[in-house]
């Protein structure tokens, strides 16, 4: 069974989310606040400046993990 196409789809979605987090962190935070409110949870950042920086950093980490997943898959399937 060839899992590479499925992995590529997951990696592509992960990278798209990551780029969204890097280039539009304020909207990601807004969406999180709204979805939390629907579950009867109130979330708000203590420092919006730190939250924006951390959201961008999480996006960079997600890109790195996605690329690493492809590299490791290729390495272990040879």
Residue pairs with C-beta under 8 A, 6 or more apart in sequence:
3 73
4 73
4 77
7 69
7 70
7 73
8 70
10 69
11 66
11 67
11 69
11 70
14 62
14 63
14 65
14 66
15 62
15 63
15 66
17 59
17 62
18 59
18 60
18 62
18 63
18 66
19 59
19 63
20 27
20 28
20 59
21 28
21 55
21 56
21 58
21 59
21 62
22 56
22 59
22 60
22 63
25 51
25 52
25 55
25 56
25 59
26 52
28 55
29 45
29 48
29 51
29 52
29 55
32 43
33 43
33 44
36 42
36 43
37 43
45 51
